[in-house]
Amino acid sequence: MVPSLKRLQSNGKSLFLAYDHGLEHGPSDFNSRNVDPSFVMELAVKGKFNGVVFQHGIAERYYTGKVPLILKLNGKTALSKGEPFSPLVSSVAEAIDLGASAVGYTVYLGSGNEPQIFSDFAKVRQDAHAANLPVIAWVYARGSSIKNDTAPDILAYCARVALELGADMVKLKHGSKFGWTVKCAGSIPVVVAGGMKDAGFLKMAADAMKSGASGFAVGRNIWQGDDPLSLVKELRKIVFS
Ligand code: FBP
């Protein structure tokens, strides 16, 4: 039996606030306000997000339990070189201890390290499903064999791989012909990453929802903004109405 996504959705749609960037990109994404994880935790509550995405260290010290926690189980820095690989830095058992409602894992499709990535993912999926915890796969095509990570055929492949590997939800970048990408994910919901802060974000969001996306797991476009809650209000209209 696949785990229920009920705790992570409102009417089948989801809005997650992602804040794992301190590990993935380093503090260059932050300013003096959003460098404080408490600011983002509070934003997740005030914005009525369906989940907040933290790495273990942040969750342990700053998670208040007021919105569902999605614990990222793997991660890497922007400084690591070579074919992409994001090692496990936490476990399903730790996610349960922290009160997580789901776990997240980044798959680098096409990486020279795909065999290790797939086998780490399988272990996460087995442990999570044994505990009735959903697994959200971030699937990004990366590595020397990937020329364009948002080409329609590549994004569709990312979506399908999440379904094949047994993820319960997939997080993807947005791209053209996104309706086909969503179709390739079968019955698993597709949530879209926000990317760098961009004036066209809400338009992209509307396009993604029209193509069948089930919501967003967005970070920088929200917490880097001057008035994050106003943007959340607009985004909520797009996702939930
Ligand atoms: P953003 O909305 O800020 O793009 O966050 C989504 C996310 O998937 C984060 O969870 C993750 O840290 C980051 O993007 C990864 O970005 P990159 O594309 O540089 O690997």
Residues whose N, C-alpha, C, O or C-beta is under 5 A from the ligand:
A	BS01	FBP	A18 D20 H21 E24 A193 G194 G195 M196 A217 V218 G219 R220 N221
